[in-house]
Amino acid sequence: MVDIYLNNTLKRLKDKFEPIDCNHVRMYVCGPTVYDKAHLGNAKTPVVFDVLYRLLRHVYGKEHVTYVSNITDVDDKILNKHKETGRPIREITQETYDWYIADMKKLNVLDPDFRPRATEYIDEMIELVKRLLANGHAYEAEGHVLFSVDSMKNYGFLSGRSMKEMLAGARIEVADYKKNPADFVLWKPSDADQPGWNSPWGYGRPGWHLECSAMSSKLLGNDFDIHGGGSDLIFPHHENECAQSCCAFEGSHFAHYWVHTGMLMVDGVKMSKSLGNFFTVDEVLAKHPAEALRLLFLTTHYHQPFNFTFEGLNNAKQTLDKFYNALRNVEKVKAVAMAPDERVVAALADDLNTPLALSYLHEIVNSLNKAETEADKARYKGLLLASADMLGLLYQNAETWFKGEGGSSGLSVTEIEAKIAERIAAKKSKDYARADAIRNELKEQGILLEDTPSGTTWKRA
């Protein structure tokens, strides 16, 4: 069996992955809060963990891996959106959820085995709060239930921060009723016009950190293998998940491996609406192919900061043009069923080294282009497809890639083919000036024509 190594935030080193149970590998990754369209950072993390999911399924078998990624559908950000727009909360969360799922499908992110919504696990959250109160790790104050950080001797063990560091500059709510400023909310009261549920502490709603602990425990158990998310979640979200889960269930280690993706930047600076460099997934995909964005995310090691540029996105598209052109040249050759290249698997097993894995894809493409016999072409084609699938790439056929709707041209396939038909008619009537004008018109809109003995083919630039 292939040994997998992951950068484990818990130990601050690259750690050999040893699952609790090889027959049931379990992973939980924090999903989005559904109050607005997903931005690029919301897309990068699920793409990274999709690659890890594919690797785990390859090594341990599909039936032996359970992947959970949640949906936060009760949160103050959602409440604020409701106040701003006047729209029903359920309508906001459902619409945003649908947008997110559509983005994930375009990016070829596999569905997790479970995608729980926080509002479906309120009973489990209430039970978790009861346990923390019963064992002295929580207290009631002014309608709230709070976790007492002083009750946990090693609070801060995940982030490695001192209490002073944790309090400085963190998103910590200041309140007089807290025994320690770092104590965090497990349950808060709701007004009559706010979302809420009946509980032993009155009508209210859960704190953000509580939600993930309850859902992961219910679906994966009190101890599971991998917990993932963006590096911005290490503190306070993941730190507080660790605290409440370990304290609620005596002897629990909660997640054994913590894997975090690096910060996303745009043109070298942090993405921010105030800087004008904030992009949603759908606005990027309106003019660029989704697969190019997926590939771009994988050109940088997941643990490092990722710098998004449109130049990089265009370079990713050119790389895919090369890959798909190799497949287009062997379109009529039936691929031999192959296992992925061992080098690709080894690169991914070494802390998801996607840049190295991509370099091996380039080598396989070069071998496919040089193949002379039908047998070699069939073998290299199968090897390329199987290896690319480990990265979630080359999931379209070549014609779909070159003629797909994604790209700088706003012309539809029907409109393009109508222009080509008009050009063919012009050439037949010897109106070569008109034929050349149509070619140039299409080229200006990003459509490249190629005249071949069997007819005219086209692709998007």
RASULQUI-V201913 format. One line per field, one symbol per residue. ss: DSSP state (H for helix, E for strand, C for the rest). A space follows every 50 residues. Layout:
# RASULQUI-V201913
ss = ???
This chain:
# RASULQUI-V201913
ss = CCCCEEEECCCCEEEECCCCCCCCEEEEECCCECCCCCEHHHHHHHHHHH HHHHHHHHHHCHHHEEEEECEECCCHHHHHHHHHHCCCHHHHHHHHHHHH HHHHHHCCCCCCCECCEHHHCHHHHHHHHHHHHHCCCEEEECCEEEECHH HCCCCCCCCCCCHHHHHCCCCCCCCCCCCCCCCEEEEEECCCCCCCECCC CCCEEECHHHHHHHHHHHHHCCCEEEEEEEHHHHHHHHHHHHHHHHHHCC CCCCEEEEEEECCEEECCEECCHHHCCCCEHHHHHCCCCHHHHHHHHHCC CCCCCEEECHHHHHHHHHHHHHHHHHHHHCCCCCCCCCCCCHHHHHHHHE CCCHHHHHHHHHHHHHHHHHCCCHHHHHHHHHHHHHHHHHCCCCCCCHHH HHHCCCCCCCCCHHHHHHHHHHHHHHHHCCCHHHHHHHHHHHHHCCEEEE EECCEEEEEEC
